[in-house]
């Protein structure tokens, strides 16, 4: 399987690139706390999705559920950064839109994986 065959991987890649672009726009005191933690969570989600794409059903479901939990934590952290004014409303909305799309894709994959 080619990693480009998994649409959710392309979307997570897009999220990471956008999030990385915002790095220098985030205040320094936030950059090395919640921002860095959020960036690490994006990488964790990417790793979990990659691993799930190569795993058998028994392991796949667990990995997808873990990715879903990490995505919800990321949503919360992004909201906190907006509330702390580390991210303006435009950047927040753009990130949340991508995160919501990843969430729908992940939810569909989980549902499909459970029914097989």
N, CA, C and O atoms as a MOPAC input file, in Angstrom:
PM7 MOZYME 1SCF
protein

 N      0.84400 1    -1.17600 1     0.00000 1
 C      0.00000 1     0.00000 1     0.00000 1
 C      0.89000 1     1.24100 1     0.00000 1
 O      1.89500 1     1.30800 1     0.70800 1
 N      0.50500 1     2.19300 1    -0.79000 1
 C      1.18600 1     3.48000 1    -0.84600 1
 C      0.53000 1     4.41100 1     0.18300 1
 O     -0.69700 1     4.47400 1     0.26700 1
 N      1.33900 1     5.12700 1     0.95700 1
 C      0.78600 1     6.01800 1     1.97800 1
 C     -0.10600 1     7.09200 1     1.37100 1
 O     -0.98600 1     7.61700 1     2.05400 1
 N      0.10500 1     7.42700 1     0.10900 1
 C     -0.73100 1     8.42100 1    -0.55200 1
 C     -2.12000 1     7.88500 1    -0.86600 1
 O     -3.01100 1     8.65100 1    -1.23500 1
 N     -2.31500 1     6.57700 1    -0.72300 1
 C     -3.61700 1     5.97100 1    -0.95500 1
 C     -4.56100 1     6.18200 1     0.22900 1
 O     -5.75400 1     5.90000 1     0.12000 1
 N     -4.05700 1     6.66100 1     1.33000 1
 C     -4.86800 1     6.86000 1     2.52900 1
 C     -5.15800 1     8.35700 1     2.66000 1
 O     -4.29600 1     9.12300 1     3.08900 1
 N     -6.38800 1     8.77500 1     2.28700 1
 C     -6.71300 1    10.20600 1     2.28600 1
 C     -6.51700 1    10.89700 1     3.64000 1
 O     -6.14500 1    12.06900 1     3.69100 1
 N     -6.76200 1    10.18400 1     4.71300 1
 C     -6.61600 1    10.79500 1     6.03400 1
 C     -5.15000 1    11.17400 1     6.29500 1
 O     -4.87900 1    12.15100 1     6.99300 1
 N     -4.21700 1    10.41200 1     5.74200 1
 C     -2.80100 1    10.75800 1     5.90800 1
 C     -2.47500 1    12.07200 1     5.20100 1
 O     -1.71300 1    12.88800 1     5.72000 1
 N     -3.05200 1    12.27400 1     4.02200 1
 C     -2.83500 1    13.53800 1     3.31400 1
 C     -3.39400 1    14.70200 1     4.12700 1
 O     -2.79100 1    15.77300 1     4.18300 1
 N     -4.54000 1    14.48900 1     4.75200 1
 C     -5.18200 1    15.55100 1     5.52500 1
 C     -4.37600 1    15.86500 1     6.78700 1
 O     -4.24200 1    17.03200 1     7.15400 1
 N     -3.84400 1    14.85400 1     7.44700 1
 C     -3.01200 1    15.08200 1     8.63600 1
 C     -1.71900 1    15.78100 1     8.23500 1
 O     -1.22700 1    16.65000 1     8.95400 1
 N     -1.18100 1    15.40500 1     7.10600 1
 C      0.01600 1    16.06100 1     6.57900 1
 C     -0.27200 1    17.55300 1     6.34800 1
 O      0.54600 1    18.40700 1     6.69400 1
 N     -1.42100 1    17.85700 1     5.77000 1
 C     -1.83700 1    19.24400 1     5.54600 1
 C     -1.96100 1    19.99400 1     6.87700 1
 O     -1.53600 1    21.14300 1     6.99500 1
 N     -2.54700 1    19.32900 1     7.87200 1
 C     -2.69300 1    19.94100 1     9.19700 1
 C     -1.32600 1    20.25500 1     9.79400 1
 O     -1.10800 1    21.34700 1    10.31900 1
 N     -0.41800 1    19.30700 1     9.71200 1
 C      0.91200 1    19.52200 1    10.29200 1
 C      1.62600 1    20.68200 1     9.60100 1
 O      2.21000 1    21.53300 1    10.27100 1
 N      1.58600 1    20.72400 1     8.27800 1
 C      2.25500 1    21.79700 1     7.54900 1
 C      1.69400 1    23.16100 1     7.94200 1
 O      2.45200 1    24.10400 1     8.16800 1
 N      0.37800 1    23.26600 1     8.02400 1
 C     -0.24400 1    24.53300 1     8.40300 1
 C      0.12100 1    24.90600 1     9.83800 1
 O      0.47100 1    26.05100 1    10.12400 1
 N      0.03500 1    23.93500 1    10.72300 1
 C      0.34800 1    24.18300 1    12.13300 1
 C      1.79600 1    24.62400 1    12.27800 1
 O      2.09900 1    25.51900 1    13.06700 1
 N      2.68100 1    24.00600 1    11.52600 1
 C      4.10100 1    24.34500 1    11.57700 1
 C      4.34800 1    25.77900 1    11.07000 1
 O      5.21700 1    26.48200 1    11.58600 1
 N      3.58700 1    26.19600 1    10.07100 1
 C      3.71000 1    27.57100 1     9.56600 1
 C      3.38300 1    28.60100 1    10.64600 1
 O      3.94600 1    29.69600 1    10.65600 1
 N      2.48100 1    28.25300 1    11.54400 1
 C      2.04800 1    29.19000 1    12.58700 1
 C      3.04100 1    29.29400 1    13.74000 1
 O      2.89400 1    30.16700 1    14.59600 1
 N      4.03300 1    28.43900 1    13.78000 1
 C      4.97300 1    28.36300 1    14.90400 1
 C      5.53200 1    29.72000 1    15.31500 1
 O      5.49600 1    30.06900 1    16.49400 1
 N      6.04200 1    30.48000 1    14.37000 1
 C      6.67700 1    31.75700 1    14.72000 1
 C      5.67400 1    32.84700 1    15.04900 1
 O      6.05000 1    33.89700 1    15.57000 1
 N      4.40300 1    32.61300 1    14.75300 1
 C      3.37300 1    33.59700 1    15.05900 1
 C      2.83800 1    33.44400 1    16.47900 1
 O      2.16900 1    34.33600 1    17.00000 1
 N      3.13600 1    32.32000 1    17.08800 1
 C      2.67700 1    32.03800 1    18.44900 1
 C      3.67400 1    32.65900 1    19.42700 1
 O      4.88400 1    32.53200 1    19.23700 1
 N      3.17500 1    33.33500 1    20.47900 1
 C      4.08400 1    33.92300 1    21.46900 1
 C      5.04400 1    32.87900 1    22.04100 1
 O      4.67900 1    31.72000 1    22.23900 1
 N      6.26100 1    33.31000 1    22.29900 1
 C      7.32000 1    32.39100 1    22.72800 1
 C      6.93700 1    31.60100 1    23.98400 1
 O      7.23000 1    30.40900 1    24.07500 1
 N      6.29100 1    32.24900 1    24.94100 1
 C      5.93000 1    31.53900 1    26.17500 1
 C      4.89600 1    30.44300 1    25.92100 1
 O      4.80700 1    29.49400 1    26.70000 1
 N      4.11100 1    30.55500 1    24.84200 1
 C      3.15500 1    29.50700 1    24.47900 1
 C      3.79000 1    28.46100 1    23.56700 1
 O      3.39300 1    27.29600 1    23.56100 1
 N      4.77900 1    28.90000 1    22.80000 1
 C      5.40700 1    28.03900 1    21.79500 1
 C      6.05300 1    26.81500 1    22.42500 1
 O      6.08500 1    25.74600 1    21.81500 1
 N      6.56400 1    26.96100 1    23.62900 1
 C      7.27800 1    25.85800 1    24.26500 1
 C      6.43700 1    25.16800 1    25.33700 1
 O      6.96300 1    24.46500 1    26.20000 1
 N      5.14100 1    25.37600 1    25.26800 1
 C      4.25100 1    24.66700 1    26.18300 1
 C      3.11800 1    24.03800 1    25.37300 1
 O      3.28900 1    22.96900 1    24.78800 1
 N      1.98500 1    24.69100 1    25.34000 1
 C      0.81200 1    24.08700 1    24.69900 1
 C      0.99000 1    23.92700 1    23.18900 1
 O      0.48200 1    22.96500 1    22.61400 1
 N      1.69600 1    24.84300 1    22.54100 1
 C      1.90600 1    24.72800 1    21.09700 1
 C      2.75700 1    23.49700 1    20.77900 1
 O      2.40900 1    22.69600 1    19.91200 1
 N      3.86300 1    23.36200 1    21.48500 1
 C      4.74900 1    22.21400 1    21.25100 1
 C      4.03000 1    20.90700 1    21.56100 1
 O      4.19100 1    19.91200 1    20.85400 1
 N      3.23900 1    20.92300 1    22.62400 1
 C      2.47800 1    19.72100 1    22.98300 1
 C      1.48300 1    19.36900 1    21.87900 1
 O      1.32000 1    18.20000 1    21.53200 1
 N      0.82300 1    20.38500 1    21.33300 1
 C     -0.13600 1    20.16500 1    20.24300 1
 C      0.56200 1    19.61600 1    19.00100 1
 O      0.04900 1    18.71500 1    18.33800 1
 N      1.71300 1    20.15600 1    18.69900 1
 C      2.48000 1    19.67800 1    17.55800 1
 C      2.85400 1    18.20300 1    17.74100 1
 O      2.78800 1    17.42000 1    16.79400 1
 N      3.24100 1    17.83800 1    18.94100 1
 C      3.57500 1    16.43800 1    19.23100 1
 C      2.36100 1    15.53400 1    19.08700 1
 O      2.48100 1    14.39500 1    18.63600 1
 N      1.19800 1    16.03500 1    19.46900 1
 C     -0.02600 1    15.23800 1    19.33900 1
 C     -0.34600 1    15.00500 1    17.87100 1
 O     -0.77100 1    13.91100 1    17.49900 1
 N     -0.15000 1    16.01700 1    17.03000 1
 C     -0.37500 1    15.83500 1    15.59400 1
 C      0.53500 1    14.72600 1    15.06400 1
 O      0.10100 1    13.88100 1    14.28100 1
 N      1.78400 1    14.73500 1    15.49300 1
 C      2.73200 1    13.69200 1    15.06300 1
 C      2.30400 1    12.32700 1    15.59600 1
 O      2.41700 1    11.32700 1    14.88700 1
 N      1.81500 1    12.27100 1    16.82900 1
 C      1.33100 1    11.00700 1    17.39000 1
 C      0.15600 1    10.47000 1    16.57900 1
 O      0.08800 1     9.27600 1    16.29000 1
 N     -0.76700 1    11.35700 1    16.21400 1
 C     -1.92200 1    10.94100 1    15.41400 1
 C     -1.45500 1    10.38500 1    14.07400 1
 O     -1.94400 1     9.35300 1    13.61500 1
 N     -0.51900 1    11.06800 1    13.46100 1
 C      0.03500 1    10.60700 1    12.18700 1
 C      0.64100 1     9.21300 1    12.33300 1
 O      0.42100 1     8.34000 1    11.49300 1
 N      1.40600 1     9.01200 1    13.40500 1
 C      2.00900 1     7.69900 1    13.64300 1
 C      0.95200 1     6.62200 1    13.84500 1
 O      1.07100 1     5.52200 1    13.30600 1
 N     -0.08400 1     6.94000 1    14.62300 1
 C     -1.14200 1     5.96100 1    14.88500 1
 C     -1.88400 1     5.59000 1    13.60700 1
 O     -2.19900 1     4.42100 1    13.38400 1
 N     -2.16200 1     6.58700 1    12.76600 1
 C     -2.86400 1     6.32400 1    11.51200 1
 C     -1.99200 1     5.49600 1    10.56600 1
 O     -2.47500 1     4.56600 1     9.92000 1
 N     -0.72000 1     5.83900 1    10.49100 1
 C      0.19600 1     5.05000 1     9.65600 1
 C      0.24800 1     3.60400 1    10.13000 1
 O      0.17300 1     2.67200 1     9.32900 1
 N      0.37800 1     3.43200 1    11.43200 1
 C      0.44000 1     2.07900 1    11.98600 1
 C     -0.86200 1     1.32300 1    11.72100 1
 O     -0.84200 1     0.14200 1    11.37700 1
 N     -1.98700 1     2.00900 1    11.88400 1
 C     -3.28800 1     1.36700 1    11.64900 1
 C     -3.44600 1     0.96200 1    10.18900 1
 O     -4.04700 1    -0.07000 1     9.88800 1
 N     -2.90900 1     1.77000 1     9.28400 1
 C     -3.06000 1     1.45400 1     7.86300 1
 C     -2.30800 1     0.18700 1     7.47000 1
 O     -2.60100 1    -0.41000 1     6.43400 1
 N     -1.35200 1    -0.22600 1     8.28100 1
 C     -0.57700 1    -1.43300 1     7.99300 1
 C     -0.92600 1    -2.59600 1     8.92800 1
 O     -0.30700 1    -3.65800 1     8.85400 1
 N     -1.90700 1    -2.40000 1     9.80100 1
 C     -2.21400 1    -3.40300 1    10.82600 1
 C     -3.42400 1    -4.25200 1    10.46100 1
 O     -4.23400 1    -3.89200 1     9.60700 1
 N     -3.51600 1    -5.40200 1    11.14600 1
 C     -4.67800 1    -6.26300 1    11.01800 1
 C     -5.79400 1    -5.72900 1    11.89400 1
 O     -5.56300 1    -4.89800 1    12.77300 1
 N     -7.00800 1    -6.21200 1    11.65000 1
 C     -8.21000 1    -5.67700 1    12.28700 1
 C     -8.10900 1    -5.58600 1    13.80800 1
 O     -8.48900 1    -4.57200 1    14.39500 1
 N     -7.60900 1    -6.62000 1    14.43800 1
 C     -7.57500 1    -6.64100 1    15.90300 1
 C     -6.78500 1    -5.44600 1    16.45600 1
 O     -7.20800 1    -4.79900 1    17.41500 1
 N     -5.67100 1    -5.17700 1    15.85600 1
 C     -4.82800 1    -4.07000 1    16.32000 1
 C     -5.30800 1    -2.73800 1    15.75700 1
 O     -5.19400 1    -1.70200 1    16.41200 1
 N     -5.84300 1    -2.76800 1    14.54500 1
 C     -6.27500 1    -1.55900 1    13.85700 1
 C     -7.31900 1    -0.78900 1    14.66700 1
 O     -7.21200 1     0.42800 1    14.81600 1
 N     -8.32000 1    -1.48700 1    15.18700 1
 C     -9.39200 1    -0.81700 1    15.94000 1
 C     -8.84300 1    -0.06800 1    17.14700 1
 O     -9.25200 1     1.06200 1    17.41400 1
 N     -7.93800 1    -0.67800 1    17.86400 1
 C     -7.33100 1    -0.05300 1    19.03300 1
 C     -6.55100 1     1.20700 1    18.63400 1
 O     -6.65600 1     2.24300 1    19.29100 1
 N     -5.77300 1     1.10900 1    17.55700 1
 C     -4.97900 1     2.24900 1    17.08700 1
 C     -5.87700 1     3.40200 1    16.64200 1
 O     -5.59100 1     4.56400 1    16.92800 1
 N     -6.96200 1     3.07600 1    15.94100 1
 C     -7.87600 1     4.11200 1    15.47900 1
 C     -8.57500 1     4.79800 1    16.64800 1
 O     -8.75700 1     6.01500 1    16.63400 1
 N     -8.96500 1     4.02900 1    17.65500 1
 C     -9.58700 1     4.61300 1    18.84400 1
 C     -8.61100 1     5.54100 1    19.57400 1
 O     -8.99500 1     6.61600 1    20.03600 1
 N     -7.35900 1     5.12000 1    19.67300 1
 C     -6.34000 1     5.96200 1    20.31800 1
 C     -6.12300 1     7.24900 1    19.52900 1
 O     -5.97100 1     8.32100 1    20.11500 1
 N     -6.11000 1     7.14500 1    18.19900 1
 C     -5.96400 1     8.33200 1    17.35300 1
 C     -7.14000 1     9.28500 1    17.55800 1
 O     -6.96200 1    10.50300 1    17.57900 1
 N     -8.32200 1     8.73500 1    17.70800 1
 C     -9.52200 1     9.54800 1    17.92700 1
 C     -9.43700 1    10.31300 1    19.25300 1
 O     -9.80300 1    11.48600 1    19.32800 1
 N     -8.96300 1     9.64800 1    20.26900 1
 C     -8.79400 1    10.29300 1    21.58000 1
 C     -7.76700 1    11.41500 1    21.47800 1
 O     -7.98900 1    12.51100 1    21.99400 1
 N     -6.64500 1    11.14500 1    20.81500 1
 C     -5.59800 1    12.16900 1    20.65300 1
 C     -6.14100 1    13.36500 1    19.86500 1
 O     -5.80300 1    14.51100 1    20.16200 1
 N     -6.98400 1    13.09800 1    18.86200 1
 C     -7.56900 1    14.17300 1    18.06400 1
 C     -8.46900 1    15.05300 1    18.92900 1
 O     -8.47200 1    16.27500 1    18.77500 1
 N     -9.22700 1    14.44700 1    19.83200 1
 C    -10.08100 1    15.23000 1    20.72900 1
 C     -9.25500 1    16.07900 1    21.69300 1
 O     -9.64000 1    17.20200 1    22.01900 1
 N     -8.14100 1    15.55300 1    22.14100 1
 C     -7.23900 1    16.33500 1    22.99200 1
 C     -6.68400 1    17.51400 1    22.20200 1
 O     -6.59500 1    18.62900 1    22.71600 1
 N     -6.31100 1    17.26100 1    20.95100 1
 C     -5.80000 1    18.32900 1    20.09600 1
 C     -6.84900 1    19.42200 1    19.91000 1
 O     -6.52600 1    20.60800 1    19.97200 1
 N     -8.09800 1    19.03200 1    19.68200 1
 C     -9.19100 1    20.01400 1    19.55500 1
 C     -9.22900 1    20.93600 1    20.77500 1
 O     -9.34200 1    22.15600 1    20.65500 1
 N     -9.13300 1    20.32400 1    21.93200 1
 C     -9.18800 1    21.08200 1    23.18700 1
 C     -8.01000 1    22.05400 1    23.29300 1
 O     -8.19100 1    23.21600 1    23.65700 1
 N     -6.81400 1    21.58000 1    22.97900 1
 C     -5.62100 1    22.43700 1    23.04900 1
 C     -5.70000 1    23.60400 1    22.06900 1
 O     -5.31000 1    24.72300 1    22.40200 1
 N     -6.20000 1    23.34800 1    20.86900 1
 C     -6.33800 1    24.41500 1    19.87000 1
 C     -7.32900 1    25.46600 1    20.38200 1
 O     -7.11000 1    26.66700 1    20.22500 1
 N     -8.40800 1    25.00200 1    20.98800 1
 C     -9.38300 1    25.93400 1    21.56500 1
 C     -8.74600 1    26.76700 1    22.67600 1
 O     -8.99100 1    27.96900 1    22.77200 1
 N     -7.93300 1    26.12800 1    23.51000 1
 C     -7.23300 1    26.86600 1    24.56700 1
 C     -6.30600 1    27.93600 1    23.98600 1
 O     -6.22000 1    29.04400 1    24.51500 1
 N     -5.62700 1    27.60200 1    22.91500 1
 C     -4.72200 1    28.57500 1    22.29700 1
 C     -5.50900 1    29.76000 1    21.73300 1
 O     -5.03400 1    30.89500 1    21.76200 1
 N     -6.70300 1    29.49400 1    21.22400 1
 C     -7.54900 1    30.59900 1    20.74400 1
 C     -7.97400 1    31.46900 1    21.92100 1
 O     -7.92300 1    32.69600 1    21.84300 1
 N     -8.39200 1    30.83500 1    23.00100 1
 C     -8.85100 1    31.57900 1    24.17900 1
 C     -7.71900 1    32.38900 1    24.80900 1
 O     -7.95000 1    33.46600 1    25.35800 1
 N     -6.49700 1    31.86400 1    24.72600 1
 C     -5.32600 1    32.58000 1    25.26200 1
 C     -4.77400 1    33.60200 1    24.27100 1
 O     -3.78900 1    34.28700 1    24.54400 1
 N     -5.42800 1    33.68700 1    23.12400 1
 C     -5.02900 1    34.61800 1    22.06000 1
 C     -3.66900 1    34.28100 1    21.44300 1
 O     -3.00000 1    35.14800 1    20.88000 1
 N     -3.27200 1    33.01800 1    21.55500 1
 C     -2.06700 1    32.55300 1    20.87200 1
 C     -2.36400 1    32.34900 1    19.39300 1
 O     -1.47000 1    32.43900 1    18.55100 1
 N     -3.61700 1    32.07500 1    19.08700 1
 C     -4.08200 1    31.94000 1    17.71000 1
 C     -5.23200 1    32.91100 1    17.49400 1
 O     -6.11900 1    33.02600 1    18.34000 1
 N     -5.21900 1    33.60900 1    16.36700 1
 C     -6.36600 1    34.47300 1    16.07400 1
 C     -7.51500 1    33.61800 1    15.53300 1
 O     -7.34100 1    32.43300 1    15.24700 1
 N     -8.67400 1    34.23100 1    15.40100 1
 C     -9.88300 1    33.50000 1    15.02000 1
 C     -9.75000 1    32.85600 1    13.63600 1
 O    -10.24200 1    31.74800 1    13.42400 1
 N     -9.09800 1    33.53200 1    12.70300 1
 C     -8.95200 1    32.98800 1    11.34900 1
 C     -8.11200 1    31.71200 1    11.36500 1
 O     -8.48100 1    30.71800 1    10.73900 1
 N     -6.99700 1    31.73500 1    12.06900 1
 C     -6.12200 1    30.55700 1    12.14400 1
 C     -6.82500 1    29.42500 1    12.89100 1
 O     -6.75600 1    28.26200 1    12.49300 1
 N     -7.49800 1    29.78600 1    13.97400 1
 C     -8.24500 1    28.80400 1    14.75800 1
 C     -9.29500 1    28.10500 1    13.88400 1
 O     -9.40400 1    26.87900 1    13.88500 1
 N    -10.05900 1    28.90500 1    13.14200 1
 C    -11.12800 1    28.35600 1    12.30200 1
 C    -10.56800 1    27.43200 1    11.23200 1
 O    -11.13500 1    26.37500 1    10.95400 1
 N     -9.46300 1    27.83200 1    10.63700 1
 C     -8.83000 1    27.01000 1     9.59800 1
 C     -8.34400 1    25.67400 1    10.18000 1
 O     -8.57800 1    24.61400 1     9.60000 1
 N     -7.67000 1    25.74100 1    11.32700 1
 C     -7.18200 1    24.50900 1    11.96200 1
 C     -8.34000 1    23.61200 1    12.38400 1
 O     -8.31100 1    22.40400 1    12.15000 1
 N     -9.35600 1    24.20000 1    13.00600 1
 C    -10.48600 1    23.39300 1    13.47100 1
 C    -11.22600 1    22.75400 1    12.30500 1
 O    -11.73700 1    21.64100 1    12.43100 1
 N    -11.28900 1    23.45100 1    11.16100 1
 C    -11.93300 1    22.87400 1     9.98100 1
 C    -11.21400 1    21.61600 1     9.51700 1
 O    -11.84700 1    20.61100 1     9.19300 1
 N     -9.90000 1    21.68000 1     9.48700 1
 C     -9.11100 1    20.50900 1     9.08000 1
 C     -9.25000 1    19.39500 1    10.11600 1
 O     -9.40100 1    18.22600 1     9.76100 1
 N     -9.19700 1    19.76100 1    11.39600 1
 C     -9.34300 1    18.77000 1    12.46600 1
 C    -10.71500 1    18.10400 1    12.39700 1
 O    -10.82600 1    16.89200 1    12.58200 1
 N    -11.76200 1    18.89000 1    12.13300 1
 C    -13.10200 1    18.31400 1    12.01200 1
 C    -13.18700 1    17.34100 1    10.83800 1
 O    -13.82000 1    16.29000 1    10.93800 1
 N    -12.54900 1    17.69800 1     9.73100 1
 C    -12.54900 1    16.80500 1     8.57000 1
 C    -11.80400 1    15.51000 1     8.88300 1
 O    -12.24900 1    14.42400 1     8.51000 1
 N    -10.67100 1    15.62900 1     9.56800 1
 C     -9.92800 1    14.43000 1     9.99100 1
 C    -10.80000 1    13.59000 1    10.90800 1
 O    -10.81600 1    12.36400 1    10.80200 1
 N    -11.52200 1    14.23900 1    11.80400 1
 C    -12.41100 1    13.53200 1    12.72600 1
 C    -13.49400 1    12.75000 1    11.99600 1
 O    -13.79600 1    11.61400 1    12.35900 1
 N    -14.08000 1    13.36100 1    10.96300 1
 C    -15.10000 1    12.65600 1    10.18300 1
 C    -14.49300 1    11.46100 1     9.44600 1
 O    -15.08400 1    10.38200 1     9.40100 1
 N    -13.31800 1    11.66700 1     8.87500 1
 C    -12.64800 1    10.57500 1     8.15700 1
 C    -12.30000 1     9.44300 1     9.12000 1
 O    -12.49700 1     8.26800 1     8.81100 1
 N    -11.78700 1     9.80700 1    10.27600 1
 C    -11.40200 1     8.82100 1    11.27700 1
 C    -12.63600 1     8.07800 1    11.79900 1
 O    -12.61000 1     6.85800 1    11.95700 1
 N    -13.70800 1     8.81700 1    12.06200 1
 C    -14.95400 1     8.19000 1    12.52300 1
 C    -15.49800 1     7.20100 1    11.50900 1
 O    -15.96200 1     6.11900 1    11.86900 1
 N    -15.43900 1     7.57900 1    10.23500 1
 C    -15.89200 1     6.67000 1     9.18000 1
 C    -15.04000 1     5.42000 1     9.10600 1
 O    -15.55300 1     4.32000 1     8.89900 1
 N    -13.74000 1     5.59000 1     9.27500 1
 C    -12.82700 1     4.44600 1     9.22600 1
 C    -13.08200 1     3.53000 1    10.41500 1
 O    -13.07800 1     2.30700 1    10.27000 1
 N    -13.30200 1     4.11200 1    11.58400 1
 C    -13.57700 1     3.31200 1    12.78300 1
 C    -14.87300 1     2.52600 1    12.59400 1
 O    -14.93600 1     1.33100 1    12.88100 1
 N    -15.90100 1     3.21100 1    12.10900 1
 C    -17.19400 1     2.56000 1    11.89400 1
 C    -17.06800 1     1.42600 1    10.86900 1
 O    -17.61300 1     0.34000 1    11.06500 1
 N    -16.35400 1     1.68700 1     9.78900 1
 C    -16.14300 1     0.67700 1     8.75200 1
 C    -15.33600 1    -0.51000 1     9.29400 1
 O    -15.63100 1    -1.66500 1     8.98800 1
 N    -14.34600 1    -0.21400 1    10.07900 1
 C    -13.47700 1    -1.23900 1    10.63700 1
 C    -14.23200 1    -2.12000 1    11.64300 1
 O    -13.96800 1    -3.31800 1    11.74300 1
 N    -15.15600 1    -1.53000 1    12.37500 1
 C    -15.91700 1    -2.27900 1    13.38900 1
 C    -16.92700 1    -3.20800 1    12.72600 1
 O    -17.20500 1    -4.28900 1    13.24700 1
 N    -17.47700 1    -2.80500 1    11.59000 1
 C    -18.53900 1    -3.59600 1    10.95200 1
 C    -18.02400 1    -4.77800 1    10.14600 1
 O    -18.79900 1    -5.64800 1     9.75000 1
 N    -16.72200 1    -4.81300 1     9.90400 1
 C    -16.16000 1    -5.91400 1     9.09600 1
 C    -15.96200 1    -7.15100 1     9.93000 1
 O    -15.50000 1    -8.17100 1     9.41900 1

